[in-house]
Structures are given as structure tokens and as C-alpha cells.
Amino acid sequence: MFGLYISHPEVAIDPDVPIPRWGLSEKGHQRARVAAASGWARGLGRIVSSDETKALETAALLAEASGVPVEVLADSGENDRSATGFLPPAEFEAAADSFFAEPAVSFRGWETADHARARIVRAVTSVLDAHDPSIPIAFIGHGGVGTLLFCHLSGIPVSRAHDQGPGGGGNLFAFSLARRRPVCKWTRIEDWQGWTDG
């Protein structure tokens, strides 16, 4: 059986609101609703979410489809970027390049990629170690730490080459619960074809 790591889709950007409290935009809500209508979403047996608003809103739509409650997982939020707050898109992309290229170095006070990777791996592992691997599970979170988790599960160095790519989020990768190895790369939540034996 598979687990999923799902990044929230597009958000309503508001420079006056702390980033962890940003919610989904209308487009983000629409994409999450399309994903929630899929067969794989209805088949989820467990949903675990970051405590950030955009992740919780995504998780709530999937929970409504699957009929399972949302569990909130501590320490599974996006990399801490509060030192800079909101950055315009071009500046943010340059900062993200630096974040992945130098994982041991903090960009202007950001949490380092090495620290964020250790944190997300520890959080997800704590759940999986006590989880019944016959039950499909989805972790709802963020593109940055999701990419760090993907690299860890794949046994490869941190690199932005494995990031979810452009488009504002709303992607997932599946991983085998038995082997804890990815079985697909980032895929748009509307496009994933669903469950097979893992």
C-alpha cells in the first residue's frame, strides 16, 4: 500500500498576514475539490496535516471526501522563513535556489534545509512507525519540506532538481509504506491515477 505526501495548492498571498496563516486561493480550493472527488481521495484511511492554514484547508476537503478526521502533526510545517517574511516572487525563487543549493547555510535567517529535513523526517517517521501499513495514509504539507522528504526517502542528496516545480503547489508523490521509498515523482493532484499494490 502507498502513502502520499501532498503539497497544498495555490494560496491567497497577503504580505500583511504571517505566511503560515495564508489560506488557499479560489484556484487552490478548486483544485483541492477536484482532487477530493477522485477515487484515491475517497480511499484514504488516514489524513495527517501540518498546522498551517493552507494545509489544513486542503486536508479538510480530502477528509470530507474520505470520511476520516484530520490529525495535526507537530513540526511538519514549511521551512521557517519568518526572518524575511514575504518576498516578491523573483526574490523568493532566488532564495529558494540558495536554500536547496546550500542546505547547511541559512539564507538571511531562514531555517536551513538540513534542519528542515531532519524535522520533517522525524515528524513523518514518528507517524509511520506506529501506522498500520495496510491503511492508505496522506500527509498534507508543503513543497519545500516535501521535497526534502522526497530526497530523504529516495536516498539522494538535497537538490532543487527534485522540487515540485512551478505552478504554485498542489502536487503529490506516492511512496511504498512497506519499503518507504517513492514510487512516483511529484504529480499534480488532479492527475494522479491512484492506488495500486505498493
Buried (B, 14 or more C-beta within 10 A) or exposed (E): BBBBBBBBBBBBEEEEEEBBEBBBBEBBBBBBBBBBEBEBBEEBBBBBBBEBBBBBBBBBBBBEBBEBEBBBBEBBBBBBBEEBEBBEEEEEEEBBEBBBEBBEEBBEEBBBBBBBBBBBBEBBEBBBEEBEBEEBBBBBBBBBBBBBBBBBBBEEEBEBEBBBBEEBBBBBBBBBBEEBEBEEBBBBBBEBEEBEEB
